[in-house]
Amino acid sequence: MRCLISRYAALSLLVFTLPFPGCGGESSPPPPAKTPVAAPQAKPEQKQVASATPTQEPVLSAKFMDENYTYDPEGRPDPFKSILLTGTTKNQQFLPPLQQREVGEMKVIAIVWGGLGQSAMLQTPDGKGYTVRVGTRVGPNNGVVKKITPRTVIVNERITDVFGETKTREVVLELHTSGERVE
């Protein structure tokens, strides 16, 4: 048995050490000698126009290749400032219907008192009615229903005056009188 293993070991050693034809037994031809190529002649500056062929790369304008070029961000928004926290632009389409209209445009058409507390129904100018309770947001200025009385709905909203100061304004919406027609 010992002799059999050594025969296989000797045979495999012989097979793997013999050179295979075409695998380095012959030397490969030397690489061709490099001939020096003359550098292209410097021509006066010419503006190259980028063509529509896909093989030619477009030429950058000299404005971007100039070492003294500086970026002027004046009149452009800061790309690192969050657009969610600015609060300067409100997208009306994503607000609930009660927050899309001014508080003064709404009418109180009903006030209900019951075991679950008081609630009121406000009507928007388009004729739709919405039920509100204390704490409901109303109007685009983050108004909140603070109190509902038997004849009124009181809404507090924050407004910014011309000097940039934030103030709280109280808007009192009264229940319609008996002579007023509700649509």
C-alpha positions, 0 to 999 in steps of 0.5 A: 500500500505504501508503494502505491501511494508513493507511485501516485505521488511521483506520477502526479509530481511528474505530470505537474512539473512537465511543461505543457506545450504553448504554456511558457516552454518557448519564449514569447517574442519581445514587445515592439520597440516604442518610437518617440512620437512628436508632440503636437504643435501648440496652436493659438487658442481656438474655441472648439464647438462640441459636436453631436457625435458621441465619440467626441467629448464636449469642451468645457467653457473657459469660465469653469477652467479658470483658476480664479473662478468663484461661485456667487450664491447671491439670489439662490437658496441655501442647499444645506438649509431645510425647506421644511423648517422655513415656514415661509411657503405653505402648500394649501393643498395638503392642509385640511379644509378647515385650515385652507380658509381664513377664520373670518370667512367662516360662519357658525351655523350650529352649537350643540351642548350635550353629555360629551361636551360642546361642539359647533358646526362651521360653514366655509364659503363653499357651503360645506359644514365641519364640526369643531370642538375645543382644540380643533385647528382652524384657519391658515394661521394655526388658529385653535378653537379655545372656547365654545359658548352658547352663542359664540365660537372663540378662536385664537390664532397667531399672526405676524405683524409688519414688524415681524413680531408674532402676536395672538389674535382672538377671533369671535365667531357668532351664531347667526341671528334669527333673521339671517338666512343660512344657505 
